[in-house]
Amino acid sequence: DEFRVLTAVEMGMKNHELVPTSLIESISGLKRGGAFKYVKLLCRNKLVAHQSKPYDGYRLTFKGYDYLGLKTLSKRGTLGAVGIQIGVGKESDVFTVSTVEGEEVCLKLHRLGRACFRTVKNNRDYIRQDQHASWLYLSRLSALKEYAFMSALYSKGFPVPKPIDVNRHCVVMSLSMGYQLNSIQQLRHPGKVFDTLMQLICRLASYGLIHCDFNEFNLMVNDEEKVTLIDFPQMVSTSHPNAEDYFDRDVECIRTFFRRRFGFVAAEVPRFTQDVSRKHTLDVDLAASGWTSAASADFEQLHSLARSEEAGNHEEEEQDGGWDGVAGGRL
């Protein structure tokens, strides 16, 4: 019954900023006393939050959305247990998890709304009229985009994690073994790794894609110095008006990092106009993965709003709660 009430709050937030108790009762199908008892219990455990302005109602917290996503992935048989947190950022949290068969995989929880919830609320024209503007929608779009791009790239043999499942803002993928490039102080063959990264940037472009955030924080290198691309937050098409600038920025970012960290100076680097030839398109693959043109337009507009607001909006952190007492437990 607790999950019925939690799901009712989620459904109500599609059209309401705050969900009144009467609507929660109607959606959940529980009697007034039962619904009220469970919503108070959820509120006490910080899965939902109560607000009295501009009217009395409840909203999902990040923790509540986490539980809904995990519940669905558990019922599907995708996840069996939650491990430890291995990464945190302003737009996502990353955990190790185990499948029902005991295989260790990776769970990424997208949290784009953490930095831009107020901005999104104040720009409702950027959302379709049938979609309530909230961090729920923004985080779900972000997860769907990552899963779609990861599926398309993995199917073409790119060095990315294997996509396993997606639900709401949760993405399950294979666990990439290695170290973030930014944490590596020395490479045996910096020139070879640099060439591999330049080839990867050019190969992405040949498939019609530019990463737009190709840096040391989104790359993993293992003991054999093989590279894995682990994040695709802002990928755009080579037909984008600013494609050349984005491409050159990705190249220059890696070039600068290798010069400063490893003392490696590249004699020359690829140029968009000279070294990029689009030979393939991933449009069909991306559509098949669930990333439609409408979703792409929504996400690009919303994400530009997110980037326009400074990070560090922590007003809701204490109220929303986190993963205390959840990590390390069975689902």
C-alpha positions in Angstrom: 0.0 0.0 0.0 2.9 2.4 0.7 4.1 2.0 -2.9 0.5 2.5 -4.2 0.4 5.8 -2.4 4.0 6.7 -3.6 3.0 5.9 -7.2 -0.2 8.0 -6.8 1.9 11.0 -5.8 4.1 10.4 -8.9 1.1 10.2 -11.2 -0.4 13.3 -9.6 2.7 15.3 -10.3 2.3 14.9 -14.0 -0.3 17.7 -13.8 0.2 19.2 -10.3 3.2 20.8 -8.7 1.8 19.6 -5.3 -0.6 16.6 -5.1 -3.6 17.2 -2.8 -4.6 14.3 -0.4 -7.9 13.9 -2.1 -6.2 13.2 -5.4 -3.8 10.7 -3.8 -6.9 8.9 -2.4 -8.6 8.8 -5.8 -5.5 7.5 -7.7 -4.4 5.0 -5.1 -7.9 3.6 -4.5 -7.4 3.7 -0.8 -9.9 5.0 1.7 -9.2 8.4 3.3 -7.9 7.1 6.5 -5.6 4.6 4.8 -4.2 7.0 2.3 -3.6 9.7 4.9 -1.8 7.2 7.2 0.5 6.0 4.5 1.3 9.4 3.1 2.3 10.5 6.6 4.5 7.5 6.9 6.2 8.3 3.6 6.6 11.9 4.6 8.3 10.8 7.9 10.7 8.7 5.9 11.4 11.5 3.5 10.0 9.7 0.4 7.5 12.5 -0.1 7.5 16.1 1.2 4.6 18.2 2.5 4.1 21.8 1.5 1.3 24.2 2.4 2.0 26.9 -0.2 0.7 27.8 -2.7 -1.8 25.1 -1.5 -1.7 22.1 0.7 -0.2 19.0 -0.9 2.6 16.5 -1.3 5.4 16.0 -3.8 7.9 13.3 -4.5 11.5 13.7 -3.2 14.6 12.3 -4.9 14.6 9.5 -2.4 11.0 8.6 -3.2 11.7 8.6 -6.9 14.8 6.4 -6.3 12.5 3.8 -4.5 10.0 3.8 -7.3 12.7 3.2 -9.9 14.4 0.5 -7.8 11.1 -1.2 -7.1 10.3 -1.5 -10.8 13.8 -2.7 -11.7 13.6 -5.3 -8.9 10.2 -6.6 -10.1 11.7 -7.0 -13.6 14.4 -9.1 -12.2 17.1 -6.6 -13.2 18.4 -5.9 -9.7 18.8 -8.0 -6.6 20.8 -5.9 -4.2 22.4 -2.4 -3.8 26.1 -2.1 -3.1 28.1 1.0 -2.4 28.2 4.5 -3.9 31.1 4.9 -6.3 30.4 8.3 -7.8 28.5 11.5 -7.1 28.0 14.7 -9.0 25.6 17.6 -9.4 23.7 15.7 -12.1 23.9 12.0 -11.1 24.8 9.5 -8.4 26.4 6.1 -9.2 26.2 2.9 -7.2 27.4 -0.7 -7.6 24.4 -3.1 -7.7 24.0 -6.9 -8.1 21.7 -8.7 -10.5 19.5 -11.5 -9.4 22.1 -13.9 -10.7 24.8 -12.2 -8.5 26.6 -10.3 -11.3 28.0 -6.9 -10.2 26.8 -4.1 -12.4 26.4 -0.3 -12.2 23.4 1.8 -11.4 23.3 5.5 -12.3 20.6 7.8 -10.9 20.1 11.0 -12.9 19.4 14.1 -10.8 19.4 17.1 -13.2 16.6 18.8 -11.3 18.9 19.2 -8.3 20.5 22.3 -9.9 17.7 23.7 -12.0 14.3 22.9 -10.6 13.4 26.6 -10.0 14.6 27.6 -13.5 12.5 24.9 -15.2 9.4 25.9 -13.2 9.8 29.5 -14.3 10.1 28.5 -18.0 7.0 26.4 -18.7 7.0 27.4 -22.3 9.9 25.0 -22.8 7.7 22.0 -21.9 4.9 20.5 -24.0 1.5 21.6 -22.8 0.6 18.1 -21.7 3.7 17.7 -19.5 4.1 19.2 -16.1 7.4 21.0 -15.7 9.4 19.3 -13.0 12.7 17.6 -12.2 10.9 14.3 -12.6 10.5 14.8 -16.3 14.0 16.4 -16.7 15.7 13.5 -14.9 13.7 10.9 -16.8 14.7 12.5 -20.1 18.3 12.5 -19.1 18.3 8.8 -18.2 16.4 7.9 -21.4 18.9 9.9 -23.5 21.9 8.2 -21.9 20.4 4.7 -22.4 19.4 5.4 -26.0 22.8 6.8 -26.9 24.6 4.0 -25.0 22.5 1.3 -26.8 23.2 2.8 -30.2 26.9 3.2 -29.6 27.3 -0.2 -28.0 25.6 -1.8 -31.0 28.2 -0.2 -33.3 31.2 -1.4 -31.2 32.1 1.8 -29.5 34.0 1.4 -26.1 31.0 2.2 -23.8 29.4 0.2 -21.0 26.8 -2.4 -22.0 23.3 -1.0 -21.4 21.1 -3.4 -19.4 17.9 -1.6 -18.4 16.3 1.8 -17.8 13.4 3.0 -15.7 12.4 6.5 -14.8 15.7 8.2 -13.9 17.6 4.9 -13.3 20.1 3.5 -15.8 21.6 0.0 -15.3 24.8 -0.8 -17.2 27.8 -3.0 -17.0 30.5 -2.0 -14.6 33.5 -0.5 -16.3 36.8 -1.6 -14.7 39.5 1.0 -14.6 40.2 4.5 -13.4 38.8 7.9 -14.3 41.4 9.6 -16.5 41.5 12.7 -14.2 42.7 10.5 -11.3 45.6 9.0 -13.3 49.0 10.6 -12.6 51.1 8.7 -15.1 50.6 6.6 -18.3 53.0 4.2 -19.8 52.1 5.3 -23.3 50.5 8.7 -23.2 50.9 9.2 -27.0 49.1 5.9 -27.7 46.2 6.8 -25.4 46.0 10.3 -26.8 45.8 8.9 -30.4 43.1 6.5 -29.3 41.0 9.4 -27.9 41.4 11.5 -31.0 40.4 8.5 -33.1 37.3 8.0 -30.9 36.3 11.7 -31.3 36.6 11.3 -35.1 34.8 8.0 -35.2 31.9 9.5 -33.2 31.8 12.3 -35.8 31.8 9.8 -38.7 28.6 8.4 -37.1 27.1 11.9 -37.0 27.7 12.6 -33.3 29.8 15.0 -31.2 30.2 14.4 -27.5 30.4 18.1 -26.4 31.8 17.1 -23.0 34.8 14.9 -23.9 37.1 15.3 -21.0 39.1 13.5 -18.3 36.0 13.1 -16.1 34.0 11.1 -18.7 36.8 8.7 -19.7 37.9 5.5 -18.0 41.4 3.9 -18.6 42.2 0.3 -17.4 45.5 -1.3 -16.6 46.0 -2.2 -20.2 45.4 1.5 -21.1 42.2 0.7 -22.9 39.6 3.5 -23.0 35.9 3.5 -22.0 33.6 6.4 -22.6 31.2 6.5 -19.6 29.0 9.6 -19.9 27.1 11.3 -22.7 25.4 14.3 -21.1 25.2 16.7 -24.1 25.8 14.7 -27.3 24.7 16.5 -30.5 24.5 15.9 -34.2 27.3 17.0 -36.6 24.6 18.9 -38.4 24.2 21.2 -35.3 25.0 24.9 -36.2 27.9 24.9 -33.6 29.2 21.4 -34.4 32.6 22.6 -35.5 33.1 24.6 -32.3 32.0 21.7 -30.1 34.3 19.3 -32.0 37.3 21.5 -31.7 36.5 22.1 -28.0 36.5 18.4 -27.3 39.8 18.0 -29.1 41.4 21.0 -27.3 40.2 19.8 -23.9 42.1 16.5 -24.2 45.1 18.1 -25.8 45.4 20.6 -22.9 44.9 17.9 -20.3 47.6 15.6 -21.7 50.0 18.5 -21.9 49.5 19.6 -18.3 49.2 16.2 -16.7 51.6 14.0 -18.7 53.8 16.5 -20.5 52.7 15.1 -23.8 52.5 17.7 -26.6 50.7 16.6 -29.8 52.3 17.6 -33.1 48.9 17.9 -34.7 45.3 17.2 -33.9 42.2 16.5 -36.1 40.1 19.4 -37.4 36.4 19.2 -38.1 36.5 20.6 -41.6 39.5 18.5 -42.7 39.3 15.2 -40.9 35.6 14.5 -40.3 33.6 12.7 -42.9 30.1 11.6 -42.0 29.7 8.0 -43.2 26.9 6.8 -41.0 23.8 8.0 -39.1 22.5 6.8 -35.8 19.1 8.4 -36.1 17.3 5.1 -36.7 19.2 3.4 -33.9 18.4 6.2 -31.5 14.7 6.2 -32.4 14.6 2.4 -31.8 16.1 2.9 -28.4 13.3 5.3 -27.4 15.0 8.6 -28.0 12.5 10.5 -30.2 13.0 13.9 -31.9 10.4 15.4 -29.6 12.3 14.1 -26.5 15.5 15.4 -28.0 14.0 18.9 -28.5 12.6 18.9 -24.9 15.8 17.8 -23.4 18.0 20.3 -25.3 15.8 23.2 -24.3 15.6 22.1 -20.7 19.2 21.3 -20.3 20.2 24.7 -21.7 18.1 26.2 -18.9 19.8 23.9 -16.4 23.2 25.1 -17.5 22.2 28.7 -17.2 21.6 28.4 -13.4 24.6 28.2 -11.1 25.0 24.9 -9.2 24.7 24.8 -5.5 21.0 25.1 -4.9 20.9 22.9 -1.7 17.7 24.2 -0.2 15.9 20.9 -0.6 18.7 18.6 0.3 17.9 18.1 4.0 14.2 17.7 3.3 14.7 15.4 0.3 17.1 13.1 2.1 19.4 10.7 0.4 20.5 7.1 0.5 21.2 6.7 4.2 20.3 3.2 5.3 19.6 2.0 1.7 23.0 1.3 0.2 24.2 -2.2 1.0 20.7 -3.7 1.3 18.8 -6.3 -0.6 15.8 -5.1 -2.7 
